[in-house]
């Protein structure tokens, strides 16, 4: 990386599913103070354009293609004129892969150019501080554009260490990581938790597949397994589930979206994960604030998100007054300590909205705490939708759909879904005299926004439910869809 002329503080993008090269990039960038920018492989042209330019990436490491996604094709579509800062593109090649990409470097060539004894490595390392930004992860913003949560060495390495402590990780452990590395879940709860405890990292696949997870746990005798609830459900319900020996399993983490109590019980009983833990947090807090331990009583493990992590503070406050609420009462969950992000990349105003003058990160989540310190997440102040572990802010989808020439107004809400926890639903008012259908809307989204952001349910309406002061009542849209579709809320821990 130094050989490419990159200097500490420069941004390097990684746009890939899980592989060894991703981990090499995570370690190499940290060693010489480069800022690794995680780019979701589901991003399409418009989102990639925004992400790379927002943080001025000078280099990008990308997979060539995956299933139906042609990453190099999307980059060529953008072209150098739209990416003025991007100087170097490196594509992840496989052994013996013959094709050449004009103007792009192979990852294998990049590795071959390196010199482990290069004196610049040690010289650069001496200039680094633990509070230097090291990682940028995009979180969808309520303003419609993703914000770049900027994290430091101190943020994520400490969090990875304490997460591993909760799981009682040792060098004897082998952790199966099917969750994506571009999220904190894979990168911190997976990679860094293992690295900080000498445990073995096992990637079962590049993109999630329940069968390869089951095969990998058996073949590699994994002792740990991570996943969002959707993944665990897919593994438990796989037709070949009973064929596999999962007796080596002991621990792991379920997180990313509300964990249904019944799923937790099945995971403990049928997958042998008797020391599985629940973690709760957000990208802006590196990410984990609360976690249950391997020895937390089962009833608490299946019904709460555990207790505060070491060296962090939490409080639950009245969202209006900021006053701490009584035990058992619901309020906004706030956290303070080493894990709170450096800030949103070049967005002082949004950073100040999230982190108050006393250093408390306001999460927007509603929580309760009992007398023993166990926390339960009961809802969200903001109307964020969590679909299969992916955080989606309706405003971002609304902003995009407003660009459609036939759309006058649009409201997007989350509705309950037994597989993904929540699914997106869009209510659209067409422009006067225009006729628009569902297929047109879906075609408009294709290739421009990630597949998981495309609303599953689309309805065309004449008006939205409003208050007398003209505020749109999203909860009424949600309620109308629930009764129309016969959907029930999932009971969650």
HELIX and SHEET records of a PDB file:
HELIX    1   1 UNK A    2  UNK A    4  5                                   3    
HELIX    2   2 UNK A   20  UNK A   31  1                                  12    
HELIX    3   3 UNK A   45  UNK A   54  1                                  10    
HELIX    4   4 UNK A   71  UNK A   82  1                                  12    
HELIX    5   5 UNK A  107  UNK A  113  1                                   7    
HELIX    6   6 UNK A  119  UNK A  125  1                                   7    
HELIX    7   7 UNK A  153  UNK A  166  1                                  14    
HELIX    8   8 UNK A  184  UNK A  184  1                                   1    
HELIX    9   9 UNK A  185  UNK A  192  3                                   8    
HELIX   10  10 UNK A  193  UNK A  195  1                                   3    
HELIX   11  11 UNK A  210  UNK A  220  1                                  11    
HELIX   12  12 UNK A  229  UNK A  236  1                                   8    
HELIX   13  13 UNK A  241  UNK A  243  5                                   3    
HELIX   14  14 UNK A  261  UNK A  270  1                                  10    
HELIX   15  15 UNK A  283  UNK A  285  5                                   3    
HELIX   16  16 UNK A  298  UNK A  303  1                                   6    
HELIX   17  17 UNK A  348  UNK A  354  1                                   7    
HELIX   18  18 UNK A  394  UNK A  401  1                                   8    
HELIX   19  19 UNK A  438  UNK A  445  1                                   8    
HELIX   20  20 UNK A  451  UNK A  453  5                                   3    
HELIX   21  21 UNK A  474  UNK A  485  1                                  12    
SHEET    1   A 8 UNK A 105  UNK A 106  0                                        
SHEET    2   A 8 UNK A  88  UNK A  92  1                                        
SHEET    3   A 8 UNK A  59  UNK A  63  1                                        
SHEET    4   A 8 UNK A  11  UNK A  15  1                                        
SHEET    5   A 8 UNK A  35  UNK A  39  1                                        
SHEET    6   A 8 UNK A 133  UNK A 139  1                                        
SHEET    7   A 8 UNK A 147  UNK A 152 -1                                        
SHEET    8   A 8 UNK A 343  UNK A 344 -1                                        
SHEET    1   B 2 UNK A  65  UNK A  66  0                                        
SHEET    2   B 2 UNK A  69  UNK A  70 -1                                        
SHEET    1   C 3 UNK A 200  UNK A 202  0                                        
SHEET    2   C 3 UNK A 174  UNK A 176  1                                        
SHEET    3   C 3 UNK A 224  UNK A 225  1                                        
SHEET    1   D 4 UNK A 251  UNK A 254  0                                        
SHEET    2   D 4 UNK A 275  UNK A 282  1                                        
SHEET    3   D 4 UNK A 287  UNK A 291 -1                                        
SHEET    4   D 4 UNK A 307  UNK A 308 -1                                        
SHEET    1   E 4 UNK A 312  UNK A 317  0                                        
SHEET    2   E 4 UNK A 331  UNK A 337 -1                                        
SHEET    3   E 4 UNK A 361  UNK A 369 -1                                        
SHEET    4   E 4 UNK A 375  UNK A 380 -1                                        
SHEET    1   F 2 UNK A 385  UNK A 387  0                                        
SHEET    2   F 2 UNK A 390  UNK A 392 -1                                        
SHEET    1   G 3 UNK A 407  UNK A 417  0                                        
SHEET    2   G 3 UNK A 421  UNK A 430 -1                                        
SHEET    3   G 3 UNK A 457  UNK A 460  1                                        
END                                                                             
